[in-house]
């Protein structure tokens, strides 16, 4: 299993997740999932957290997304992204990073 353990690899992954192709892929996944306010979900292998944060916005208010990854760096990146993402803040905790 490949994990992203350094800042350079994570920054590269972040750039790749920002491409039009992956933006569209996440949009299609969200259409299939059809998350609604108040629901809960789990993002396994969350990477840099784009999908988790996008889903968090869709399940707010009252919902929750838990994001997990084998890489602690990816989990940290996802938590940092959630801090600045609409509907994924401490005031509206739709995103929950795992403990430890």
Secondary structure as UniProt FT lines:
FT   HELIX           7..17
FT   HELIX           20..33
FT   TURN            37..38
FT   STRAND          40..44
FT   TURN            47..48
FT   HELIX           50..59
FT   TURN            60..62
FT   STRAND          64..68
FT   HELIX           72..84
FT   TURN            86..87
FT   TURN            91..92
FT   STRAND          95..97
//
